[in-house]
Amino acid sequence: MERRDYYEILSVSRDADAVALKSAYRKLALTYHPDRNPNNPDAAEKFREASEAYAVLSDPDKRVRYDQFGHAGSNAGSGGGFGGFDPSAFSDFSDLFSGLFGFASGAGFGGGPAAPMAGSDLVYRMEIAFRDAAFGVEAPIAISRLQRCGPCEGVGAEPGSRPQTCPVCRGSGRQRLSQGFLTVMRPCSKCQGEGRIIEKPCRACRGEGRLRAKKDLTIRIPAGVESGSRLRLTGEGDAGPNNGPAGDLYVVLTAAEDEIFSREGDDVVARVDLPFPTLVLGGEIPVPTLDGEEKVSVAPGTAAGSELRLKGRGMGRLGRSGRGDLIVRVNVRVPESPSKEEKELLRKYAELTGAPVGGGRGVLRKAKKIFS
């Protein structure tokens, strides 16, 4: 059986925003919820379809994959619960589901007096030098985050006063509304679901209980990180509402490119151009490394493109001891403007080896004639 398009199920356009999606889903959920249609299997199926469609389209990442690949990219319908229903996708529908499922005040999908909530996680993007990625480094950073208000200690009320219990909902944060046979719970209109009223808001934070402030941190970047690596600093994100725990800070790293070195896993690659005589006769050459210049022996008869490996001169191994290797890739250095004497010596060498030289376009014409 062919599955229906999610936008068609919700009766919204493909560019519908979050508000439109939420409104469309709310109407369908109220109409087709199984508790309101206990003997109607068609209603149960429509509720399942609507729940599945909203679960995908309300999630930005899932929606992008669905728009690109259709049902094959959404991975929807495989979750548990009733007909694909996922409570985490509908946690903001407290006024709808508390009534339908009979949740007690302060449980399930929210409600009750304002409880401490975890703060948001923060992301800090940082570029580091190639050598810092190899060896690790301690680096200072400055972040802007929400911190608990000091004057009111996160309560939100002016020092010397306290929040008062809401007289309308008596601290529950919810009001019961009956509509025919259906009873729903809504956030209290007096306290906006907080369960309390602050008559004298703190002048420093204006009743929020949190203030935005700058904080300086020093982070330890381990050896071997690469672009895309994330460092997690627990509790360094935004402070949570109502004195809730702070979120985490994620530092996302980008390792800058280097003029000399490139990276291949834990190994570092350096390219060195050598004169032809050195490759033929061998010799000792200076090679750049992350630790400074080193002397390396080149064996006679080394071919262009060969690799010389220096053990333990590469990147630090992330989460492990030791380092990768330095790979020196050698190529022939061709002089752009050889001197008269150099040209003469090269011609003599060409005569000895029978190597074709000179001729310019004439040589190309002869080659074309031979291979045509």
N, C-alpha and C positions, 0 to 999 in steps of 0.2 A: 504493500500500500504506500502510495506516494505521500510524503510528509508535507504539510502546508507551510507556506512562507510565514515566518514569524511576524513580519510587518502586516501581512494580511490578517493573521489571527487577532492582532491587537487593533486592527483598523486604523493604522497610523501611516504616515508617509515615511520614506526611507531616510529623510533628514530630520525626523522628529527628535526633539530634545528630551532631556530627562524628565521635565515636568509633564510633557505630553504623554510620554511612556507611562509614567506613574498614574496619571489620570485615567488613561485607557485601561490599564490593568485593574485599577480599583473598581471600575464599573463592572468589568467582567467577573472579578472575584466575588463581588457582592451578589451578582446575578446567579452565578453557577456554582457557588460553593456547595459541596455535598451535604453539609449540615442543613442547608435550606432546601435541598432537593434529594432527600434520602432515598426516594424510589425512582430516580431518574438517572439511568446510566449515561445518557447522552450529556447531561449537565456535568457529571463527574469527568467525562472525557474532555469537555470544553474547558473545565477548570484546570485540568492537567496541562492542556495545550497552552492556555494563557500563562500558567505558572512557568512552564518551560520557556516560552517566548520571552517573558519579562526577565527571567534569570539570565538569559543570554544577552538581550539587547540593553539591559541596564548596566552590564559590565563592559567598560570601554574596550578591554582587550578581547573579550569573547565576541563583541559586536564587530570589531575589525576583522577577525578571522571569519565570522559568519558572512560579512559582506563580501569577502574575497573568495571563500570556498564553499559557502552555503552550509548545509547541515553537516557535511563531512568535516568542516573545520571548527564546529562549535562544541563538539563533545557533549552535547546536551542530552538529557533524558536518561543518563546513566547513574544519576545520584540516587540516594535513598529517599525515604519519606513517602508521603502520599502522592502518587502520580508524578514523581519528579519534583515535588515541592521541597524547596530548600529554604529553611527559616532565615538563614543568614542573608539571603537575597532580599528579604522583605522586612528587615528589622525596623525600618522607619514607618511601617504601617501599624503602629500601636493602636490607633483608634479603630482600625478594621478588625484585626485578628484577635485582639483581647476580647471583643464581644462575641466573635464567631466561635472561638475555642474556649471561652470561659476562663481566661487567665485571671488569677487573683491580682489585686493591685500591687504593683511593685515587683511582679514576676514576669517571666516569659519575655514579651516584646517590649519591655520597658515599663515605665510608670513608677509610682511611689515617690517618696521624698528624693530630692536630688542626691544621688550617690556619687562618691568619687569615681572619676573616669580616667582611663589612661590617656596620656597626652599623645600628640602626633609625633611620628618619626620624622626626622629631618635628613636631607641629603646635601652633602657638601662635595663639590667637584674640585679636584685638585690635580695640577700637572706637576710632575717631578722630573728631575734630570735623569738621563740614562744611567749614570754612575750611581745615583741614589737608589734607583730601582735594583741595581746589582748588589749593592752593599747594605742597603737599609739606611735610614736616617731618622732623626728626631726633628720634627718640623712644627713650627707654631702656626696656628690657624685662629681666626676670629669668626664667630658665628653670631647670628641674631636669632634669639629664641624667646619663647614665652617662659617667664620664671614666676614662681610664687611671689605674690605681693608681700613685701616685708611689713609695711605698716599694719595691714589687717590680717597678716599671717594666712592669706589665702581664703579667708572667710567671705570677703566682699563687703563687709559692713565697716563703717567708720569705727576706728578704735574707741572703745568704751561702750559700744552698742553691739547688739547681736541680731541676726535674722530672726524674724517672727514666723510662727507657724501660720500658713495661709488659712484664713477663717472660712473660706468657701469650700475647699476640699479637705480641710483639717489635716493638711500635711501629706495627703496621699498623692497629690499632683494630678489627680484624674477626676473627671466628672462622668457620671453615668447618664446616657441619653437613650431613651426608649423611642423606637420608631416602629409602631405596630407590634408585631411579634418579635422584632429584632432589637436587641439591646447592645449598644456599643459603648465603649469607654473612650473618652476624648481627653486630651490634655486640659487641665484646668485653665479657664480663660482669665482668671484673676492672677495666677502666679506663673502662667505659661508652662505648667507641668513641673515646676521646680519644687512645689510643696512648701515653699517658704517665701516670705516677702522681706526685702531689705528696705526698711524705711529710711535709713541713713546710709546711702552707699559710700564706700571708701573713696575719698577724694583722689587718692593716688591712682587707683586702678579703675575707678568709676563703677565699682560693684562687681567687676569681673573676677577679682581674686588673683589675677595674673597680670604681669607687666612684660612688655617686650624690652629686652635688654641685650647688650653685647656681652659675650663671654669669650675670653682668650683661653685657648687650650694648647697643649703641646702633645702631639701624637707621635707614636713610635711606628714607623713604617718598616716592616720586616724586609730582609733581603730576599730578592727573587720575585717581587711583585711585578705584575705586568698591566698593560692597559686593560681596564675593565675590572681590576681587582677591587673588592670592597672591604673596608675596615668597619667593624661595628663597635661603637662606643655606647655601652649600656647606660641608660639614664641621662644622656646628654641631649635628648630632644626636648620638645616643648613640655612644660609642666602640664599635668592634667587638670581639667576643671574640678572644682569642689575638692581641692587638695588631693587630687588623684596622682598616681605615680607618673613620672616623666617618661616620654617615649625615648627612643634610641636615636643616635646620630650615625648615619652611614656616610663614610668618606669614600667616594668613588675616584679611583686613581687613573691618570693617563700618563704613561711614560713617554717623555719626549724622545725624538729621534736624535741620533748622534752623527756627527760628520764623518767619523772614522769607523765606528762599530755598528753592527746590526745584530739582531738576536734571532736565534733559532732554538726555541725551547730554553734549556738551561745553558746552552752554548752561546758563545759570542764569536762573530765572524769579522775578521779584518782582511781587507784586500790589499795586496802589496804588489806593485809593478817592479820587476827586476830586469836589469840589462840582460840581453841574450848571452853574453859571455859567462855571466854568473850562473845561469841555468845550465850551460854546457859544462863549465869547468868546476862548478861548485864554489862555495865560499861562505863566509860568515856575514850575516846581514842584521841590521837593527830592526826590531819589530815592535810596534806599539802594542801595549797591553793596558788593561784597566789599572794595573799596579805600577805602570811606568814602562819605559823602554827596556827591552831585553835583546840580547844577542842570540841568534838562532843560526844553526848550521844548515846550509843547503847542499844536498848531495849532488855530485856531478851527474849530469844527464837528467836533471829534473825537468819534467815536461810542463809546459804552460797549462794552467788549470789544476795543477797538483795542490794537495792540501798538506799543511804541516800542523800538527796538533800539539798544543801545550796543555798538559793536564792541569786541572784545578785553577785555571786562569779565567774562567767564565763567570756566569751569573751565580749569585747565591741561590741555593735550592730552597724554595719556599716551604717552610714547615719541616725541613730536613737539614742535616748537617752537610758541610762540604759545598763545593762549587762545581759548576760545569766546566767545560774546556774552552780554550781559545783556538779557533780554527783559522789558520792563515792560508788564504787562497792566493797563489802566486800567478801572475800573468807576465807577459813579455812587455817590457817598456820599449816602444818604438820611437826613436828620435824624430822629431818633426822637421828639424832643419840640420841634418848632419853636415859636418865640415867637409872640405875638399879631401883632406887626408882620410877621414872616416869613410867617405864614399869609395876612395881608391882601395882601401883595405877590404871593404865589403865586396867590391868587385872581384878582388883576388880570391876571397873566400868562396864567392859564387862560382868562380872558374874551377876551384879545387873540388867543389861538391857537385858541380853540374847544375846548380840552381839557376833557373831562368831569371834574368834581371833586365830592366830597361825595356825599350820597345814601345812602351805606352800603348796607344790605340792600335798600332800595328800588331802587337801580340794578341789583342782581343779579337781583331779581325781574323787572324790565323786560327785562333781557337774556335771561332764560330764556323769557319770553313771546315775544320776537321770534324766537328761534331754535328754538322748539318746533314 
